[in-house]
Amino acid sequence: MVVNLKTKRKLVSRVLGVGLDRIKFDPNYIDDVADAITRGNIRSLVTANVIEVKPIKGTSKGRSHFKKAQRRKRSTKQGSKKGRKGARIGKKQVYVRRIRAMRHQLKVSKARKEITNESYWNLYKQVSGNQVRNLAHLRSLIEEVRSKK
């Protein structure tokens, strides 16, 4: 007799906190699984190894290893790169990355109450106006503001 164990599988996944695909029932004890209706019954079947939890599969590293080998084969290491720095990463991308990092730093400083709202906006405008060179420069400016308090 074929028993539909879909609801049992859902119950087991809720009790054990695992996905539906990781649950495996022992084919010799399917009647016991079908009779289990409470969470306690499910737990006792787990301890009796009637219900098993499969291990996590995870992501295969095969493709990444292959890509790494290809990179090694093509020899695009530091010494063999041709063209100036801006040829690989554009000026705009560099600028956007720098600005985002600085704005994030400002948000964090404001959240930690290291700077006031007023000084936050002053520094924000300085960052937008390209008056701040990099993150280290911004941190020094934040320190100045903190020391003035």
N, CA, C and O atoms as a GROMACS GRO file, in nm:
protein
  596
    1MET      N    1   0.084  -0.119   0.000
    1MET     CA    2   0.000   0.000   0.000
    1MET      C    3   0.088   0.125   0.000
    1MET      O    4   0.177   0.139   0.084
    2VAL      N    5   0.063   0.216  -0.094
    2VAL     CA    6   0.142   0.338  -0.105
    2VAL      C    7   0.081   0.444  -0.013
    2VAL      O    8  -0.038   0.472  -0.017
    3VAL      N    9   0.168   0.501   0.072
    3VAL     CA   10   0.122   0.601   0.168
    3VAL      C   11   0.178   0.737   0.127
    3VAL      O   12   0.295   0.748   0.090
    4ASN      N   13   0.094   0.841   0.133
    4ASN     CA   14   0.139   0.976   0.102
    4ASN      C   15   0.200   1.037   0.228
    4ASN      O   16   0.128   1.064   0.325
    5LEU      N   17   0.330   1.059   0.226
    5LEU     CA   18   0.401   1.108   0.345
    5LEU      C   19   0.441   1.255   0.333
    5LEU      O   20   0.532   1.301   0.402
    6LYS      N   21   0.374   1.329   0.244
    6LYS     CA   22   0.409   1.469   0.222
    6LYS      C   23   0.392   1.552   0.350
    6LYS      O   24   0.479   1.631   0.387
    7THR      N   25   0.278   1.532   0.416
    7THR     CA   26   0.252   1.610   0.539
    7THR      C   27   0.347   1.569   0.650
    7THR      O   28   0.389   1.653   0.730
    8LYS      N   29   0.382   1.441   0.656
    8LYS     CA   30   0.478   1.394   0.758
    8LYS      C   31   0.614   1.458   0.734
    8LYS      O   32   0.683   1.497   0.828
    9ARG      N   33   0.651   1.468   0.607
    9ARG     CA   34   0.779   1.529   0.572
    9ARG      C   35   0.782   1.676   0.617
    9ARG      O   36   0.882   1.723   0.670
   10LYS      N   37   0.669   1.747   0.595
   10LYS     CA   38   0.659   1.887   0.638
   10LYS      C   39   0.670   1.898   0.789
   10LYS      O   40   0.739   1.987   0.840
   11LEU      N   41   0.603   1.808   0.860
   11LEU     CA   42   0.606   1.809   1.006
   11LEU      C   43   0.747   1.784   1.058
   11LEU      O   44   0.794   1.852   1.150
   12VAL      N   45   0.815   1.687   0.998
   12VAL     CA   46   0.953   1.656   1.038
   12VAL      C   47   1.044   1.775   1.012
   12VAL      O   48   1.130   1.808   1.094
   13SER      N   49   1.025   1.841   0.897
   13SER     CA   50   1.110   1.956   0.865
   13SER      C   51   1.089   2.069   0.965
   13SER      O   52   1.184   2.139   1.001
   14ARG      N   53   0.964   2.086   1.012
   14ARG     CA   54   0.937   2.190   1.112
   14ARG      C   55   0.996   2.154   1.247
   14ARG      O   56   1.050   2.240   1.318
   15VAL      N   57   0.986   2.025   1.284
   15VAL     CA   58   1.038   1.981   1.414
   15VAL      C   59   1.190   1.992   1.418
   15VAL      O   60   1.246   2.040   1.516
   16LEU      N   61   1.256   1.948   1.311
   16LEU     CA   62   1.403   1.944   1.310
   16LEU      C   63   1.468   2.070   1.254
   16LEU      O   64   1.588   2.091   1.270
   17GLY      N   65   1.388   2.154   1.188
   17GLY     CA   66   1.443   2.278   1.133
   17GLY      C   67   1.533   2.256   1.014
   17GLY      O   68   1.633   2.326   0.998
   18VAL      N   69   1.499   2.160   0.929
   18VAL     CA   70   1.577   2.134   0.807
   18VAL      C   71   1.483   2.138   0.687
   18VAL      O   72   1.361   2.136   0.702
   19GLY      N   73   1.541   2.143   0.568
   19GLY     CA   74   1.461   2.147   0.446
   19GLY      C   75   1.395   2.013   0.416
   19GLY      O   76   1.436   1.909   0.467
   20LEU      N   77   1.291   2.017   0.331
   20LEU     CA   78   1.216   1.896   0.297
   20LEU      C   79   1.302   1.793   0.225
   20LEU      O   80   1.283   1.672   0.242
   21ASP      N   81   1.396   1.840   0.144
   21ASP     CA   82   1.477   1.747   0.064
   21ASP      C   83   1.578   1.670   0.147
   21ASP      O   84   1.629   1.566   0.103
   22ARG      N   85   1.608   1.718   0.268
   22ARG     CA   86   1.710   1.652   0.350
   22ARG      C   87   1.654   1.540   0.436
   22ARG      O   88   1.730   1.472   0.505
   23ILE      N   89   1.522   1.519   0.433
   23ILE     CA   90   1.460   1.418   0.520
   23ILE      C   91   1.450   1.287   0.445
   23ILE      O   92   1.408   1.282   0.329
   24LYS      N   93   1.489   1.177   0.513
   24LYS     CA   94   1.483   1.044   0.452
   24LYS      C   95   1.416   0.948   0.549
   24LYS      O   96   1.457   0.936   0.664
   25PHE      N   97   1.312   0.880   0.502
   25PHE     CA   98   1.243   0.781   0.583
   25PHE      C   99   1.297   0.642   0.553
   25PHE      O  100   1.329   0.610   0.438
   26ASP      N  101   1.308   0.559   0.657
   26ASP     CA  102   1.352   0.421   0.639
   26ASP      C  103   1.238   0.343   0.573
   26ASP      O  104   1.128   0.338   0.629
   27PRO      N  105   1.261   0.283   0.456
   27PRO     CA  106   1.150   0.215   0.385
   27PRO      C  107   1.091   0.097   0.462
   27PRO      O  108   0.977   0.059   0.436
   28ASN      N  109   1.165   0.039   0.556
   28ASN     CA  110   1.114  -0.075   0.633
   28ASN      C  111   1.012  -0.032   0.739
   28ASN      O  112   0.932  -0.114   0.785
   29TYR      N  113   1.015   0.096   0.778
   29TYR     CA  114   0.928   0.143   0.886
   29TYR      C  115   0.834   0.253   0.841
   29TYR      O  116   0.805   0.345   0.918
   30ILE      N  117   0.787   0.245   0.717
   30ILE     CA  118   0.701   0.352   0.665
   30ILE      C  119   0.568   0.357   0.740
   30ILE      O  120   0.511   0.464   0.757
   31ASP      N  121   0.518   0.240   0.784
   31ASP     CA  122   0.391   0.238   0.859
   31ASP      C  123   0.405   0.316   0.990
   31ASP      O  124   0.313   0.388   1.030
   32ASP      N  125   0.520   0.303   1.057
   32ASP     CA  126   0.543   0.377   1.181
   32ASP      C  127   0.544   0.528   1.155
   32ASP      O  128   0.491   0.606   1.234
   33VAL      N  129   0.605   0.566   1.043
   33VAL     CA  130   0.610   0.708   1.008
   33VAL      C  131   0.468   0.759   0.978
   33VAL      O  132   0.433   0.870   1.018
   34ALA      N  133   0.389   0.677   0.910
   34ALA     CA  134   0.252   0.717   0.877
   34ALA      C  135   0.166   0.732   1.003
   34ALA      O  136   0.076   0.815   1.007
   35ASP      N  137   0.194   0.652   1.106
   35ASP     CA  138   0.117   0.657   1.231
   35ASP      C  139   0.158   0.774   1.320
   35ASP      O  140   0.080   0.816   1.406
   36ALA      N  141   0.279   0.827   1.301
   36ALA     CA  142   0.328   0.935   1.387
   36ALA      C  143   0.251   1.062   1.356
   36ALA      O  144   0.253   1.112   1.243
   37ILE      N  145   0.182   1.116   1.460
   37ILE     CA  146   0.102   1.237   1.436
   37ILE      C  147   0.144   1.353   1.525
   37ILE      O  148   0.104   1.467   1.501
   38THR      N  149   0.224   1.326   1.627
   38THR     CA  150   0.265   1.436   1.715
   38THR      C  151   0.415   1.462   1.699
   38THR      O  152   0.488   1.380   1.643
   39ARG      N  153   0.457   1.578   1.748
   39ARG     CA  154   0.599   1.613   1.742
   39ARG      C  155   0.681   1.516   1.826
   39ARG      O  156   0.794   1.483   1.791
   40GLY      N  157   0.624   1.471   1.937
   40GLY     CA  158   0.693   1.373   2.023
   40GLY      C  159   0.717   1.242   1.950
   40GLY      O  160   0.825   1.183   1.961
   41ASN      N  161   0.616   1.197   1.876
   41ASN     CA  162   0.631   1.074   1.796
   41ASN      C  163   0.744   1.089   1.694
   41ASN      O  164   0.825   0.998   1.674
   42ILE      N  165   0.748   1.207   1.631
   42ILE     CA  166   0.851   1.233   1.530
   42ILE      C  167   0.989   1.228   1.594
   42ILE      O  168   1.082   1.166   1.540
   43ARG      N  169   1.003   1.292   1.711
   43ARG     CA  170   1.134   1.294   1.779
   43ARG      C  171   1.178   1.153   1.817
   43ARG      O  172   1.296   1.120   1.805
   44SER      N  173   1.084   1.070   1.862
   44SER     CA  174   1.120   0.933   1.900
   44SER      C  175   1.164   0.853   1.778
   44SER      O  176   1.253   0.769   1.788
   45LEU      N  177   1.100   0.878   1.662
   45LEU     CA  178   1.142   0.810   1.539
   45LEU      C  179   1.280   0.856   1.494
   45LEU      O  180   1.356   0.779   1.435
   46VAL      N  181   1.312   0.981   1.521
   46VAL     CA  182   1.446   1.033   1.486
   46VAL      C  183   1.551   0.965   1.572
   46VAL      O  184   1.656   0.926   1.522
   47THR      N  185   1.523   0.951   1.702
   47THR     CA  186   1.621   0.886   1.790
   47THR      C  187   1.636   0.738   1.757
   47THR      O  188   1.742   0.679   1.778
   48ALA      N  189   1.527   0.677   1.703
   48ALA     CA  190   1.533   0.536   1.664
   48ALA      C  191   1.592   0.516   1.524
   48ALA      O  192   1.596   0.404   1.474
   49ASN      N  193   1.638   0.626   1.462
   49ASN     CA  194   1.698   0.624   1.327
   49ASN      C  195   1.602   0.574   1.218
   49ASN      O  196   1.646   0.523   1.115
   50VAL      N  197   1.472   0.590   1.241
   50VAL     CA  198   1.373   0.560   1.137
   50VAL      C  199   1.367   0.678   1.041
   50VAL      O  200   1.350   0.661   0.920
   51ILE      N  201   1.382   0.799   1.097
   51ILE     CA  202   1.388   0.920   1.016
   51ILE      C  203   1.531   0.972   1.022
   51ILE      O  204   1.586   0.993   1.130
   52GLU      N  205   1.591   0.992   0.904
   52GLU     CA  206   1.728   1.040   0.897
   52GLU      C  207   1.732   1.179   0.834
   52GLU      O  208   1.644   1.215   0.756
   53VAL      N  209   1.834   1.256   0.870
   53VAL     CA  210   1.856   1.386   0.806
   53VAL      C  211   1.983   1.375   0.723
   53VAL      O  212   2.091   1.347   0.776
   54LYS      N  213   1.968   1.397   0.593
   54LYS     CA  214   2.084   1.389   0.504
   54LYS      C  215   2.176   1.509   0.529
   54LYS      O  216   2.128   1.615   0.567
   55PRO      N  217   2.306   1.494   0.508
   55PRO     CA  218   2.397   1.607   0.527
   55PRO      C  219   2.377   1.714   0.420
   55PRO      O  220   2.321   1.688   0.314
   56ILE      N  221   2.424   1.835   0.451
   56ILE     CA  222   2.412   1.945   0.356
   56ILE      C  223   2.506   1.920   0.238
   56ILE      O  224   2.621   1.881   0.256
   57LYS      N  225   2.454   1.944   0.118
   57LYS     CA  226   2.535   1.919  -0.002
   57LYS      C  227   2.641   2.026  -0.021
   57LYS      O  228   2.758   1.994  -0.042
   58GLY      N  229   2.603   2.154  -0.013
   58GLY     CA  230   2.700   2.261  -0.032
   58GLY      C  231   2.728   2.286  -0.179
   58GLY      O  232   2.675   2.217  -0.266
   59THR      N  233   2.810   2.384  -0.207
   59THR     CA  234   2.842   2.422  -0.344
   59THR      C  235   2.975   2.359  -0.384
   59THR      O  236   3.072   2.363  -0.309
   60SER      N  237   2.976   2.301  -0.502
   60SER     CA  238   3.097   2.237  -0.551
   60SER      C  239   3.202   2.341  -0.586
   60SER      O  240   3.169   2.447  -0.640
   61LYS      N  241   3.327   2.311  -0.556
   61LYS     CA  242   3.436   2.403  -0.586
   61LYS      C  243   3.496   2.375  -0.723
   61LYS      O  244   3.591   2.442  -0.764
   62GLY      N  245   3.443   2.277  -0.794
   62GLY     CA  246   3.502   2.233  -0.920
   62GLY      C  247   3.519   2.344  -1.022
   62GLY      O  248   3.627   2.361  -1.079
   63ARG      N  249   3.410   2.421  -1.044
   63ARG     CA  250   3.416   2.527  -1.145
   63ARG      C  251   3.515   2.635  -1.105
   63ARG      O  252   3.587   2.689  -1.190
   64SER      N  253   3.518   2.668  -0.974
   64SER     CA  254   3.611   2.774  -0.931
   64SER      C  255   3.756   2.727  -0.946
   64SER      O  256   3.843   2.806  -0.982
   65HIS      N  257   3.782   2.600  -0.917
   65HIS     CA  258   3.917   2.548  -0.935
   65HIS      C  259   3.957   2.554  -1.082
   65HIS      O  260   4.070   2.587  -1.116
   66PHE      N  261   3.861   2.521  -1.169
   66PHE     CA  262   3.887   2.522  -1.313
   66PHE      C  263   3.920   2.664  -1.359
   66PHE      O  264   4.015   2.686  -1.435
   67LYS      N  265   3.839   2.762  -1.312
   67LYS     CA  266   3.863   2.901  -1.351
   67LYS      C  267   3.999   2.950  -1.302
   67LYS      O  268   4.069   3.023  -1.372
   68LYS      N  269   4.036   2.908  -1.180
   68LYS     CA  270   4.165   2.948  -1.125
   68LYS      C  271   4.278   2.890  -1.211
   68LYS      O  272   4.377   2.958  -1.238
   69ALA      N  273   4.262   2.765  -1.253
   69ALA     CA  274   4.363   2.702  -1.338
   69ALA      C  275   4.372   2.774  -1.472
   69ALA      O  276   4.481   2.792  -1.526
   70GLN      N  277   4.257   2.815  -1.526
   70GLN     CA  278   4.257   2.887  -1.653
   70GLN      C  279   4.331   3.020  -1.639
   70GLN      O  280   4.408   3.059  -1.726
   71ARG      N  281   4.305   3.089  -1.526
   71ARG     CA  282   4.374   3.216  -1.503
   71ARG      C  283   4.524   3.196  -1.496
   71ARG      O  284   4.602   3.274  -1.549
   72ARG      N  285   4.563   3.087  -1.428
   72ARG     CA  286   4.706   3.056  -1.416
   72ARG      C  287   4.766   3.030  -1.554
   72ARG      O  288   4.877   3.071  -1.585
   73LYS      N  289   4.688   2.960  -1.635
   73LYS     CA  290   4.735   2.924  -1.768
   73LYS      C  291   4.750   3.047  -1.856
   73LYS      O  292   4.843   3.056  -1.937
   74ARG      N  293   4.659   3.142  -1.841
   74ARG     CA  294   4.664   3.262  -1.924
   74ARG      C  295   4.765   3.364  -1.874
   74ARG      O  296   4.796   3.460  -1.944
   75SER      N  297   4.816   3.344  -1.756
   75SER     CA  298   4.921   3.429  -1.698
   75SER      C  299   4.881   3.575  -1.688
   75SER      O  300   4.957   3.662  -1.729
   76THR      N  301   4.762   3.603  -1.635
   76THR     CA  302   4.724   3.744  -1.617
   76THR      C  303   4.757   3.784  -1.474
   76THR      O  304   4.670   3.830  -1.400
   77LYS      N  305   4.880   3.767  -1.438
   77LYS     CA  306   4.925   3.807  -1.304
   77LYS      C  307   4.973   3.951  -1.310
   77LYS      O  308   4.963   4.016  -1.414
   78GLN      N  309   5.024   3.999  -1.200
   78GLN     CA  310   5.058   4.140  -1.188
   78GLN      C  311   5.159   4.186  -1.292
   78GLN      O  312   5.145   4.295  -1.348
   79GLY      N  313   5.260   4.106  -1.320
   79GLY     CA  314   5.365   4.150  -1.410
   79GLY      C  315   5.328   4.148  -1.557
   79GLY      O  316   5.391   4.216  -1.638
   80SER      N  317   5.226   4.071  -1.593
   80SER     CA  318   5.195   4.055  -1.736
   80SER      C  319   5.075   4.137  -1.780
   80SER      O  320   5.023   4.116  -1.890
   81LYS      N  321   5.029   4.229  -1.696
   81LYS     CA  322   4.915   4.313  -1.735
   81LYS      C  323   4.968   4.427  -1.820
   81LYS      O  324   5.069   4.490  -1.788
   82LYS      N  325   4.897   4.453  -1.931
   82LYS     CA  326   4.938   4.561  -2.020
   82LYS      C  327   4.834   4.672  -2.016
   82LYS      O  328   4.717   4.648  -1.985
   83GLY      N  329   4.877   4.792  -2.046
   83GLY     CA  330   4.786   4.905  -2.041
   83GLY      C  331   4.790   4.970  -1.904
   83GLY      O  332   4.833   4.909  -1.806
   84ARG      N  333   4.746   5.096  -1.898
   84ARG     CA  334   4.749   5.166  -1.770
   84ARG      C  335   4.639   5.115  -1.677
   84ARG      O  336   4.554   5.036  -1.715
   85LYS      N  337   4.645   5.163  -1.553
   85LYS     CA  338   4.551   5.117  -1.451
   85LYS      C  339   4.406   5.142  -1.492
   85LYS      O  340   4.319   5.059  -1.470
   86GLY      N  341   4.382   5.258  -1.553
   86GLY     CA  342   4.247   5.296  -1.593
   86GLY      C  343   4.192   5.214  -1.707
   86GLY      O  344   4.072   5.220  -1.736
   87ALA      N  345   4.279   5.135  -1.773
   87ALA     CA  346   4.231   5.053  -1.884
   87ALA      C  347   4.153   4.932  -1.833
   87ALA      O  348   4.066   4.881  -1.903
   88ARG      N  349   4.184   4.887  -1.713
   88ARG     CA  350   4.116   4.769  -1.659
   88ARG      C  351   3.996   4.809  -1.573
   88ARG      O  352   3.887   4.754  -1.589
   89ILE      N  353   4.015   4.903  -1.483
   89ILE     CA  354   3.903   4.955  -1.404
   89ILE      C  355   3.893   5.103  -1.435
   89ILE      O  356   3.988   5.179  -1.415
   90GLY      N  357   3.776   5.145  -1.485
   90GLY     CA  358   3.758   5.283  -1.529
   90GLY      C  359   3.760   5.382  -1.413
   90GLY      O  360   3.741   5.345  -1.297
   91LYS      N  361   3.783   5.508  -1.446
   91LYS     CA  362   3.789   5.614  -1.346
   91LYS      C  363   3.657   5.624  -1.270
   91LYS      O  364   3.655   5.643  -1.149
   92LYS      N  365   3.548   5.612  -1.345
   92LYS     CA  366   3.417   5.629  -1.283
   92LYS      C  367   3.392   5.518  -1.180
   92LYS      O  368   3.342   5.544  -1.071
   93GLN      N  369   3.427   5.395  -1.216
   93GLN     CA  370   3.408   5.282  -1.123
   93GLN      C  371   3.489   5.304  -0.996
   93GLN      O  372   3.440   5.279  -0.886
   94VAL      N  373   3.611   5.350  -1.010
   94VAL     CA  374   3.697   5.377  -0.895
   94VAL      C  375   3.634   5.484  -0.808
   94VAL      O  376   3.631   5.472  -0.686
   95TYR      N  377   3.584   5.591  -0.873
   95TYR     CA  378   3.521   5.702  -0.802
   95TYR      C  379   3.398   5.654  -0.724
   95TYR      O  380   3.382   5.686  -0.606
   96VAL      N  381   3.311   5.578  -0.792
   96VAL     CA  382   3.187   5.530  -0.729
   96VAL      C  383   3.220   5.442  -0.609
   96VAL      O  384   3.157   5.454  -0.504
   97ARG      N  385   3.318   5.355  -0.624
   97ARG     CA  386   3.357   5.266  -0.514
   97ARG      C  387   3.407   5.346  -0.394
   97ARG      O  388   3.373   5.316  -0.279
   98ARG      N  389   3.488   5.449  -0.423
   98ARG     CA  390   3.544   5.530  -0.316
   98ARG      C  391   3.434   5.608  -0.243
   98ARG      O  392   3.430   5.613  -0.120
   99ILE      N  393   3.344   5.668  -0.320
   99ILE     CA  394   3.237   5.749  -0.262
   99ILE      C  395   3.145   5.662  -0.177
   99ILE      O  396   3.106   5.701  -0.067
  100ARG      N  397   3.110   5.544  -0.228
  100ARG     CA  398   3.022   5.454  -0.152
  100ARG      C  399   3.086   5.413  -0.021
  100ARG      O  400   3.018   5.405   0.082
  101ALA      N  401   3.215   5.385  -0.024
  101ALA     CA  402   3.286   5.346   0.098
  101ALA      C  403   3.283   5.459   0.200
  101ALA      O  404   3.262   5.435   0.318
  102MET      N  405   3.306   5.582   0.152
  102MET     CA  406   3.309   5.696   0.243
  102MET      C  407   3.170   5.725   0.301
  102MET      O  408   3.157   5.756   0.419
  103ARG      N  409   3.068   5.714   0.216
  103ARG     CA  410   2.931   5.737   0.265
  103ARG      C  411   2.892   5.632   0.367
  103ARG      O  412   2.823   5.662   0.465
  104HIS      N  413   2.934   5.510   0.344
  104HIS     CA  414   2.907   5.403   0.441
  104HIS      C  415   2.976   5.433   0.574
  104HIS      O  416   2.917   5.416   0.681
  105GLN      N  417   3.100   5.478   0.567
  105GLN     CA  418   3.174   5.512   0.688
  105GLN      C  419   3.103   5.623   0.765
  105GLN      O  420   3.095   5.619   0.888
  106LEU      N  421   3.052   5.722   0.691
  106LEU     CA  422   2.977   5.831   0.755
  106LEU      C  423   2.852   5.778   0.826
  106LEU      O  424   2.823   5.819   0.938
  107LYS      N  425   2.779   5.688   0.760
  107LYS     CA  426   2.658   5.631   0.820
  107LYS      C  427   2.691   5.558   0.950
  107LYS      O  428   2.622   5.573   1.050
  108VAL      N  429   2.798   5.479   0.946
  108VAL     CA  430   2.840   5.402   1.064
  108VAL      C  431   2.877   5.497   1.178
  108VAL      O  432   2.838   5.475   1.292
  109SER      N  433   2.952   5.601   1.146
  109SER     CA  434   2.994   5.697   1.248
  109SER      C  435   2.874   5.768   1.310
  109SER      O  436   2.871   5.792   1.430
  110LYS      N  437   2.776   5.800   1.226
  110LYS     CA  438   2.656   5.866   1.276
  110LYS      C  439   2.575   5.771   1.364
  110LYS      O  440   2.521   5.812   1.467
  111ALA      N  441   2.567   5.644   1.324
  111ALA     CA  442   2.492   5.545   1.402
  111ALA      C  443   2.558   5.521   1.538
  111ALA      O  444   2.490   5.498   1.637
  112ARG      N  445   2.690   5.528   1.542
  112ARG     CA  446   2.764   5.508   1.668
  112ARG      C  447   2.767   5.634   1.753
  112ARG      O  448   2.826   5.636   1.861
  113LYS      N  449   2.704   5.740   1.704
  113LYS     CA  450   2.698   5.869   1.775
  113LYS      C  451   2.836   5.932   1.789
  113LYS      O  452   2.862   6.006   1.884
  114GLU      N  453   2.925   5.904   1.695
  114GLU     CA  454   3.057   5.965   1.696
  114GLU      C  455   3.050   6.108   1.643
  114GLU      O  456   3.128   6.194   1.682
  115ILE      N  457   2.954   6.132   1.552
  115ILE     CA  458   2.936   6.266   1.497
  115ILE      C  459   2.789   6.304   1.507
  115ILE      O  460   2.702   6.217   1.510
  116THR      N  461   2.762   6.433   1.511
  116THR     CA  462   2.624   6.480   1.517
  116THR      C  463   2.565   6.481   1.376
  116THR      O  464   2.635   6.461   1.277
  117ASN      N  465   2.435   6.504   1.371
  117ASN     CA  466   2.366   6.508   1.241
  117ASN      C  467   2.419   6.624   1.156
  117ASN      O  468   2.435   6.610   1.035
  118GLU      N  469   2.445   6.736   1.220
  118GLU     CA  470   2.495   6.855   1.149
  118GLU      C  471   2.632   6.829   1.088
  118GLU      O  472   2.657   6.858   0.971
  119SER      N  473   2.722   6.774   1.170
  119SER     CA  474   2.857   6.745   1.119
  119SER      C  475   2.855   6.633   1.015
  119SER      O  476   2.938   6.630   0.924
  120TYR      N  477   2.758   6.541   1.030
  120TYR     CA  478   2.742   6.434   0.931
  120TYR      C  479   2.716   6.496   0.794
  120TYR      O  480   2.778   6.457   0.695
  121TRP      N  481   2.622   6.592   0.789
  121TRP     CA  482   2.587   6.651   0.660
  121TRP      C  483   2.699   6.739   0.605
  121TRP      O  484   2.719   6.746   0.484
  122ASN      N  485   2.773   6.805   0.694
  122ASN     CA  486   2.888   6.884   0.647
  122ASN      C  487   2.991   6.793   0.580
  122ASN      O  488   3.040   6.822   0.471
  123LEU      N  489   3.022   6.680   0.647
  123LEU     CA  490   3.118   6.586   0.590
  123LEU      C  491   3.063   6.521   0.463
  123LEU      O  492   3.138   6.498   0.368
  124TYR      N  493   2.934   6.493   0.461
  124TYR     CA  494   2.870   6.431   0.345
  124TYR      C  495   2.887   6.520   0.222
  124TYR      O  496   2.919   6.474   0.113
  125LYS      N  497   2.864   6.649   0.244
  125LYS     CA  498   2.878   6.744   0.134
  125LYS      C  499   3.024   6.756   0.089
  125LYS      O  500   3.052   6.773  -0.029
  126GLN      N  501   3.115   6.748   0.185
  126GLN     CA  502   3.258   6.753   0.149
  126GLN      C  503   3.296   6.632   0.064
  126GLN      O  504   3.371   6.644  -0.033
  127VAL      N  505   3.242   6.515   0.101
  127VAL     CA  506   3.268   6.392   0.024
  127VAL      C  507   3.211   6.408  -0.117
  127VAL      O  508   3.278   6.375  -0.215
  128SER      N  509   3.088   6.459  -0.127
  128SER     CA  510   3.025   6.478  -0.258
  128SER      C  511   3.100   6.580  -0.341
  128SER      O  512   3.109   6.566  -0.463
  129GLY      N  513   3.156   6.682  -0.275
  129GLY     CA  514   3.227   6.787  -0.346
  129GLY      C  515   3.372   6.753  -0.376
  129GLY      O  516   3.447   6.839  -0.422
  130ASN      N  517   3.410   6.629  -0.349
  130ASN     CA  518   3.544   6.579  -0.381
  130ASN      C  519   3.654   6.649  -0.300
  130ASN      O  520   3.768   6.663  -0.346
  131GLN      N  521   3.619   6.694  -0.178
  131GLN     CA  522   3.719   6.757  -0.092
  131GLN      C  523   3.790   6.655  -0.003
  131GLN      O  524   3.891   6.686   0.058
  132VAL      N  525   3.735   6.532   0.003
  132VAL     CA  526   3.795   6.427   0.085
  132VAL      C  527   3.864   6.329  -0.008
  132VAL      O  528   3.803   6.280  -0.104
  133ARG      N  529   3.991   6.301   0.019
  133ARG     CA  530   4.070   6.218  -0.073
  133ARG      C  531   4.031   6.071  -0.069
  133ARG      O  532   4.007   6.009  -0.173
  134ASN      N  533   4.026   6.015   0.053
  134ASN     CA  534   4.001   5.872   0.066
  134ASN      C  535   3.947   5.843   0.206
  134ASN      O  536   3.922   5.934   0.284
  135LEU      N  537   3.931   5.715   0.237
  135LEU     CA  538   3.875   5.676   0.367
  135LEU      C  539   3.961   5.721   0.483
  135LEU      O  540   3.910   5.765   0.586
  136ALA      N  541   4.092   5.711   0.467
  136ALA     CA  542   4.182   5.750   0.576
  136ALA      C  543   4.168   5.900   0.605
  136ALA      O  544   4.167   5.942   0.720
  137HIS      N  545   4.157   5.978   0.498
  137HIS     CA  546   4.138   6.123   0.513
  137HIS      C  547   4.006   6.152   0.584
  137HIS      O  548   3.999   6.238   0.671
  138LEU      N  549   3.900   6.078   0.545
  138LEU     CA  550   3.770   6.096   0.608
  138LEU      C  551   3.775   6.062   0.756
  138LEU      O  552   3.717   6.133   0.839
  139ARG      N  553   3.844   5.953   0.789
  139ARG     CA  554   3.855   5.914   0.931
  139ARG      C  555   3.926   6.022   1.012
  139ARG      O  556   3.889   6.048   1.126
  140SER      N  557   4.028   6.082   0.952
  140SER     CA  558   4.099   6.190   1.023
  140SER      C  559   4.007   6.310   1.044
  140SER      O  560   4.012   6.375   1.148
  141LEU      N  561   3.922   6.340   0.944
  141LEU     CA  562   3.827   6.450   0.958
  141LEU      C  563   3.723   6.420   1.068
  141LEU      O  564   3.685   6.508   1.144
  142ILE      N  565   3.680   6.294   1.074
  142ILE     CA  566   3.584   6.254   1.179
  142ILE      C  567   3.648   6.268   1.316
  142ILE      O  568   3.584   6.314   1.411
  143GLU      N  569   3.775   6.230   1.326
  143GLU     CA  570   3.848   6.244   1.454
  143GLU      C  571   3.857   6.391   1.495
  143GLU      O  572   3.843   6.424   1.612
  144GLU      N  573   3.881   6.480   1.396
  144GLU     CA  574   3.887   6.624   1.425
  144GLU      C  575   3.754   6.672   1.483
  144GLU      O  576   3.751   6.747   1.581
  145VAL      N  577   3.645   6.628   1.421
  145VAL     CA  578   3.512   6.668   1.465
  145VAL      C  579   3.487   6.616   1.607
  145VAL      O  580   3.432   6.688   1.691
  146ARG      N  581   3.528   6.493   1.634
  146ARG     CA  582   3.508   6.435   1.768
  146ARG      C  583   3.590   6.507   1.873
  146ARG      O  584   3.544   6.525   1.986
  147SER      N  585   3.711   6.549   1.838
  147SER     CA  586   3.797   6.615   1.935
  147SER      C  587   3.748   6.757   1.966
  147SER      O  588   3.777   6.810   2.073
  148LYS      N  589   3.675   6.818   1.872
  148LYS     CA  590   3.624   6.953   1.895
  148LYS      C  591   3.508   6.955   1.993
  148LYS      O  592   3.481   7.058   2.054
  149LYS      N  593   3.436   6.841   2.009
  149LYS     CA  594   3.319   6.834   2.096
  149LYS      C  595   3.348   6.882   2.237
  149LYS      O  596   3.258   6.882   2.322
   0.00000   0.00000   0.00000
